[in-house]
Structures are given as C-alpha cells and as structure tokens.
C-alpha cells in the first residue's frame, strides 16, 4: 500500500490531538484520581487467619519477654522487617515513621524486628534513635516477611491483619499516603 506525502502530517496531527485529549482528561480527573488513589493503592486485606497466632512472645530492649497480645491495642500499626530486609529501605522507613509520629498522634505503633540477635537488636535501636517501641520476634514462621521490603500492617488485638503495605524506599510519598490513610481509617 502506497502512502501519500500528506499521510505523515495527518497522522502526527491525529497523534497530537489524541495526546492533548488524554492530558486534558487526566488533568480534569486528577482530583478524583488523588481522592481514589488510596482506595486503589492500599487495598484492604482482612485476613481471617491469624498469621501471628503461633508467636508466643516478643522481647523488648531489656530482654524481657511478653506476650504479643499484651503490647497490642484494639488496633495497632506494626512495622515489621527482618535481617533479610533491605537495610537502606528499613532506614528510610524508620526515618519516615519518626517524622510522621513526631507530632503526638493517638496511634499505637510498634516496630517488630524478626530474628535479630540481641546484640544487633540493641545496635539497631541505638543507631536509629527510634522513638517507637521496638520488639524482637524469634520465629521462622512469618514467611511474608522474608521479602526484601519491610512491611506495615494494622494488627488487631486478636492478631488479625486489617491492612498490609509492602514499603519501598524509592517511593516515600506512598508510605506517607499509606500512613495518612490508615490513621484516618483505623485510628
């Protein structure tokens, strides 16, 4: 099929018009997009199984063991990571948490560190100057934590997960939006 010399400008004009139309639609719907962003991005997970039910206790900085359910409120924001988690990712998330909770918010927040040796656990706490309560869990049964990314979740007193988010250090604004979202929804 032979094309005429006028086909190219018309195709470019059509592409330009379609591009402008898409941009206009996108800009017009930006407010709706921002409103619905949290709904789509942070799909709520109501897990009926108790992923934490096998955990008998956690250990605090003074090496005191206590039942996990004792440190939980009706709803608690939990930040979890393990020795397999990307350390720069963890560092960035602790920085975000410290900034987000600098103002005294009425949200119970705990940090759970999975399978850290006590020495590493103490060094981590001293290095990060974390203002939140940090506990260590010694378990191999939290399979979803073995990913590179640290995890945020809302945990109920009966050890059920209500919302889960795998954080990324490259996108701290998503983490901030998640924290805002769950603070409005759950706390």
N, C-alpha and C positions, 0 to 999 in steps of 0.2 A: 504494500500500500504506500503510495507516494504522498508525502506531506507537502503542503504548500508553504511558502515562506511566511505566511501570515499565521500559521498554526502555533508557532512558538510564542509570539507575543500574547495571543489569546489564552493559551494555556497558563502563561505566567500571570496574566490578569485574573484568571479564574482562581489560581492558587493564592494569589494575594488577597482577593476578596474573601475566600474561604478562611484564610488565616485571620484576617481582620474580624470576620464574623465570629470565629472561635474565641478570639481575645475579648471581644465585646461581651459575649455570653459568659465567659469565665469571669471577667471583671464585674459583670452585673450580678453574678451568683456568688461572688466572693464572700459576702456577708453570710449567706446561707451556708456556704461551704465551711466557713470558720465555725458557725454555730454547730453544724453537724459533724465537724471534724472529730471531736472527742467520742461521739457515739460510734463512728465507724472505726476509729483508730484503737479505741480501748474497749473492745467487745467484752462484755461482762461474762465472766466464767463462774458459774455456780456449780462447783464440783461437789457432788454428793458424797463421794468417797473421801474419807479423812486421810489425806496423804501424810499427815503428821501424827497419826494415832499411835504409831509404833515408837515414837520418841518419848522416852520416859522422863528425861530431864535435860536441862541445859545448864551450862556452867558460866558463872559471872566472872568478873575480873579478880575477885578474891578467892577463886576456885571453889565457890560454894555451889553445890548442885541444888536445883529446884525444879519442880515440875513445870513444863512449858505452859500449861493452862493457868498457872499462878501468875505469870507475868503478862497475860493477855487480858484485855478488857473485852467488852462485848464485841467491839471491832478494833483491830489493831493493824496499823500499817507495818509491814515487815519488809525489810530489805535483806536479801539473802545472797551470799556468794560463798564460793569455796576456794580451795587452793588452786583449782583448775581455772578459775575465772581470770580473765584478762586484768592484770593489775592496774594498768592505766585507766581501764573502764571503771574499776572499783574506786580508784582515787577520784575520778571525775564525779561519780555518783555521790560519794561522801561529801565532796565539796558542794554539790547541788543540795543535798539534804541539810547540811549545816546552814547554807544560805536560806533555804526555804523555811526552815524551822527556827531561824534567828528570832523572828517575832514569836512570842509565846502563843502558839496555836493550841487549841484544845484537841489535839490528836495524839493518841498513844502510838509512839513509834519505837520500834526496836530493830536492832541490827543483829542478824543471826549469821555467824561465821561457821561454815561447815568443815569439820575435820582439820582444824588448825592445831598444831602443837601449842601448848600453853605459852611457851617462850615466844613463838611467832604471834600469838594472840595478843600478848602484852605489848610487844614491839609495834604491832599494827595500831593498837589503841594510842600509844604514846606518839607515834608518828603523825597520826591523822587528827589528833586533838578533837576527836568526835564528841559532840555534845549529847549524843543519844546513848541509850542503854545498849551495850554490846554483850552478846552471849555467844558461847561456843556450843555447837552440837556435834557430838561424835556419833556419826551414823554413815552407813553406806547405802541407805535406802531412799535417799532423795534424788532419784535419777534425773529429774528435770533440772536439777541444779548443776549437773556436770557439764553444762554448756559453757561456752566462753563468756557469755553475758551474765552479769548479775541480774537478779530478779526482784521485782517489787510485787507484793501481793497484800490483799486485805484478808486477814485471818480472823475468824470468829472464835469465841471462847470454846465452842465445841469442835474446834480445829478444822473447820471447813473453809475453803478458799472462796472468796467472793469476787475477786478481781485480780488479774495477773498481768504483769507487763515485763517483758524482757528488754532491759535498757541497752542503749548504745551510746558510747562516749562521743561519737561523731554528731549526735543529734540531741544536745542537752535541752533544746527547746521542747522536744517531745516529752522528755521526762518532766519538765516543769508543767506542761499541759496535763500530763497524767496526774501529777500531784495535786494540781488545782481541781481537776475533775473528781478525783476520789475524795478530796477534802470536802467538796460541796455535796457529793452524793452520800457519803458514808459517815461523815463526822460533823 
